[in-house]
């Protein structure tokens, strides 16, 4: 998912193209996916990020899915209609993501599938403890409570063909740092 405006980042470039460690975040995420066991990668773009679309079109390992730019949820729905589930969705603002972190999410989703009597894959929401984000110094824009614990979504999910859902909670800092503000970018640079 790389078609948002990125208004919170307040940077002179489109958010997916914002550089962390000398490389655009979208390139870091695309490389992590390419090196993982994900079969194919698509960059979900919108009219709000035309330079990101050009960047994605210039990579042989990225196909693009054009969305209207009506917001994350609406654009995600358009993207999901263009592919067959299950689908791993990843926000482009996770510059610490690598293949091992991606594969851990896929393994957790596979484990939930193995636990099902019918073998159907549930959708998997990937979360980190909100306290981990605070301890790292990462911004915390969204959190919710589950079983007495405050959790934050990571921007990584597995969307399946069924309506059943499960949650994968991880303490992996690579999934806890979304670059939404310049302070997050500084944090990511330091952790790299």
PyMOL commands that set and color helices and strands:
alter all, ss='L'
color gray80, all
select helices_A, chain A and resi 15-17+25-35+47-57+72-81+99-115+130-136+173-175+182-191
alter helices_A, ss='H'
color red, helices_A
select strands_A, chain A and resi 19-20+23-24+42-46+63-67+87-90+123-129+144-146+149-159+165-170
alter strands_A, ss='S'
color yellow, strands_A
deselect
rebuild
show_as cartoon
